[in-house]
């Protein structure tokens, strides 16, 4: 497939992210960009093979491989076979850099895609909308671009055989234990013994995989359950605090407000049914 589109920009530039160009080429061009490209680029291969040169290193890119290039990062890439089909999108927006950082692309990155079909489905929707020139196509494509980035996170970071995924697998028994026993007193040593790790390493593992500490995960689980109980008037706030693992109601209220920006009573009043 060879198809591409560069939209004429309108008010979609006020959105958090928006597309500058999107396309597919059966035989990708040979690009040498000593000063990089001015905008964010996501490129992945669906057929054939090519080579990417950046930061003094060489990467062979074949079907199921992809790479992200941040703005103004020097690079070169070219085909190694008669067919090197790539699908690509260039984009910008005030949240673009933070979104890429969120999916572990704070800098240039080469990655393996575990499920290219799902990623390509979003890409093809975007390309179709751009080419039909529907009035709101650019705005809709901004939403699809957001979806593409989140899907990229899933098929690269969460469903791959990466080291991070192996580490996340180590945490499964701990997470399951917290989910089932959140209403009880739980110690860090108790959690670390579940997977035969030191408490310090367990904290580091949580931080690396989930970007939170074990007790922060526990607090979120408790607050989630408390919100469900607050929707019903059967229990007092003190009883709810106790049922989700907090013996001190004042402390429970403080933790709840820190997470939800309102007190348990305010949450209940805001969300209870009108009779």
C-alpha positions in Angstrom: 0.0 0.0 0.0 1.2 3.5 -0.9 -1.0 6.2 0.4 -0.5 9.4 2.4 -2.1 12.6 3.5 -1.0 16.0 4.9 -3.9 17.9 6.3 -4.4 21.7 6.1 -4.3 22.7 9.7 -7.2 24.4 11.4 -8.4 24.8 15.0 -7.4 21.2 15.8 -4.0 22.7 16.7 -5.6 23.8 19.9 -6.2 20.2 20.9 -3.6 18.3 23.1 -2.3 16.3 20.1 -3.0 16.6 16.4 -1.8 15.0 13.1 0.6 16.7 10.7 0.9 13.8 8.3 0.0 10.2 7.9 0.9 7.6 5.3 2.1 4.2 4.1 4.7 3.4 1.5 5.4 0.0 -0.2 9.0 1.0 -0.6 10.1 3.5 2.0 12.4 6.3 0.8 16.0 6.8 1.8 16.0 9.7 4.3 19.1 11.4 5.6 18.1 14.0 8.2 21.2 15.4 9.8 19.1 17.9 11.8 16.2 15.5 12.4 12.6 16.1 11.5 10.8 19.1 13.2 8.0 17.0 14.7 7.3 13.7 16.5 7.3 10.6 14.3 6.0 7.1 14.9 7.0 4.6 12.1 6.5 0.9 12.0 7.1 -1.9 9.5 4.5 -4.2 8.1 6.4 -5.9 5.3 10.0 -6.3 4.2 13.0 -4.8 5.9 15.1 -1.6 6.3 17.7 -0.1 8.4 17.7 2.8 10.8 20.8 4.7 11.8 20.7 7.0 14.8 22.9 8.0 17.7 25.9 6.1 16.2 24.0 2.8 16.1 22.4 0.6 13.4 19.0 -1.1 13.7 17.5 -3.6 11.2 13.7 -2.9 11.0 11.5 -5.7 9.8 7.8 -6.6 10.1 6.6 -6.1 13.6 9.4 -3.6 14.4 8.9 0.1 14.8 10.6 3.2 16.1 9.9 6.6 17.6 11.8 9.7 16.6 11.5 12.9 18.7 11.6 16.3 17.0 15.0 17.4 15.7 16.8 14.1 16.4 19.3 13.3 13.7 18.7 10.0 11.9 18.9 8.1 8.6 16.8 5.1 7.3 16.6 3.2 4.1 15.2 -0.1 2.6 17.2 -3.3 2.6 14.7 -5.2 0.3 12.6 -4.4 -2.7 9.6 -4.1 -0.4 9.9 -2.2 2.8 6.4 -1.1 3.8 6.1 1.3 6.6 3.2 3.0 8.2 3.9 6.3 9.8 2.4 9.3 11.5 3.9 12.7 12.3 2.2 14.8 15.0 2.5 17.7 17.4 0.6 19.3 20.2 1.2 20.7 23.7 0.8 17.2 25.3 2.7 15.3 22.6 6.0 15.1 24.5 4.4 14.1 27.8 2.3 11.4 26.1 5.4 9.9 24.6 7.2 10.1 27.9 4.3 8.3 29.5 4.7 5.3 27.1 8.4 5.2 27.8 9.5 7.2 24.7 11.1 10.2 26.4 13.8 9.9 23.7 14.3 8.0 20.5 13.3 4.3 20.7 13.2 1.1 18.6 10.6 -1.4 19.7 8.9 -4.7 19.0 5.1 -4.7 18.5 3.3 -7.7 20.0 0.0 -7.2 18.1 0.4 -5.2 14.9 -3.1 -5.9 13.7 -4.7 -3.8 16.5 -2.3 -1.0 16.0 -2.8 -1.0 12.3 -6.6 -0.9 12.7 -6.4 2.5 14.4 -3.9 3.7 11.8 -6.2 2.8 8.9 -9.1 4.6 10.5 -7.0 7.7 10.8 -5.8 7.5 7.2 -9.4 7.0 5.9 -10.8 9.9 7.9 -8.0 12.2 6.6 -8.5 11.2 3.0 -12.3 11.5 3.0 -11.8 15.2 4.0 -14.8 15.1 6.3 -15.1 18.5 8.0 -14.5 17.1 11.5 -11.9 14.5 10.3 -9.0 16.3 11.8 -10.6 16.5 15.2 -11.6 12.9 15.1 -8.1 12.0 14.0 -6.8 13.8 17.1 -8.9 11.4 19.2 -7.6 8.4 17.2 -4.0 9.6 17.5 -4.5 9.6 21.3 -5.9 6.0 20.9 -2.9 5.0 18.7 -0.4 6.2 21.3 -2.2 4.3 24.1 -2.5 1.2 22.0 1.2 1.5 21.2 1.8 1.4 24.9 -0.2 -1.8 25.2 1.4 -3.7 22.3 4.9 -2.5 23.1 5.2 -2.2 26.9 2.4 -4.3 28.3 2.0 -7.3 26.0 5.6 -7.8 25.0 8.3 -10.2 26.4 10.2 -7.2 27.6 12.2 -7.1 30.9 9.5 -4.7 32.3 6.8 -7.3 31.5 8.8 -10.0 33.3 9.1 -7.7 36.3 5.4 -7.0 36.2 4.7 -10.7 36.2 6.7 -11.0 39.4 4.3 -8.6 41.1 1.1 -10.5 40.2 1.0 -12.6 43.4 1.5 -9.4 45.5 -1.2 -7.5 43.6 -3.6 -10.5 43.9 -2.9 -10.7 47.6 -3.6 -7.0 48.1 -6.8 -7.2 46.0 -8.1 -10.0 48.2 -6.9 -8.8 51.6 -7.1 -5.0 51.4 -9.4 -4.8 54.4 -6.8 -6.4 56.7 -3.6 -5.0 58.2 -0.8 -5.7 55.6 2.9 -5.2 56.2 5.6 -4.6 53.7 7.6 -7.7 54.9 4.4 -9.8 54.5 4.1 -8.7 50.9 7.8 -9.2 50.1 7.8 -12.7 51.5 5.1 -13.7 49.0 7.7 -13.5 46.2 10.8 -14.0 48.2 12.2 -10.5 47.7 13.5 -7.9 50.1 11.1 -5.1 51.1 13.4 -2.6 49.5 13.5 -4.4 46.2 9.7 -4.9 46.2 9.2 -1.1 46.5 11.6 -0.5 43.7 9.8 -3.1 41.5 6.5 -1.5 42.2 7.9 1.9 41.3 9.5 0.6 38.1 6.4 -1.2 36.9 3.4 0.8 38.2 5.1 4.1 39.2 3.7 3.8 42.7 4.7 2.2 46.0 3.0 -1.0 47.4 1.1 1.0 50.0 0.0 3.5 47.5 -1.5 0.7 45.5 -3.1 -0.6 48.7 -4.6 2.8 49.4 -6.0 3.1 45.9 -7.6 -0.3 46.3 -9.2 0.7 49.6 -10.4 4.1 48.3 -11.9 2.3 45.2 -13.9 0.0 47.5 -14.9 2.8 49.8 -16.4 4.8 46.9 -18.6 1.8 46.0 -19.8 1.6 49.7 -20.4 5.3 49.9 -23.0 5.1 47.1 -25.2 3.3 49.5 -26.5 4.8 52.8 -26.5 1.5 54.7 -23.1 2.1 56.4 -21.8 5.1 58.2 -18.5 6.6 57.1 -16.8 5.2 60.2 -18.1 1.7 59.4 -16.9 2.1 55.8 -13.5 3.2 57.0 -13.2 0.1 59.1 -14.5 -2.3 56.4 -11.8 -1.2 54.0 -8.9 -1.5 56.4 -8.7 1.9 58.3 -9.2 1.7 62.1 -8.9 5.5 62.3 -11.8 7.3 60.6 -10.0 10.6 60.6 -7.1 9.1 58.8 -9.4 7.4 56.3 -11.0 10.8 55.5 -7.6 12.4 55.1 -6.4 9.7 52.7 -9.7 9.8 50.8 -9.6 13.6 50.4 -6.0 13.4 49.2 -7.0 11.0 46.4 -10.4 12.4 45.5 -10.1 16.1 46.3 -13.3 15.9 48.4 -14.3 14.2 51.7 -16.2 10.9 51.9 -19.3 12.8 53.0 -19.0 15.2 50.1 -18.5 12.3 47.7 -21.6 10.6 49.1 -23.8 13.7 48.9 -22.6 14.4 45.3 -23.3 10.9 44.0 -26.3 9.6 46.0 -29.6 9.1 44.4 -32.3 11.7 44.6 -35.5 10.3 46.1 
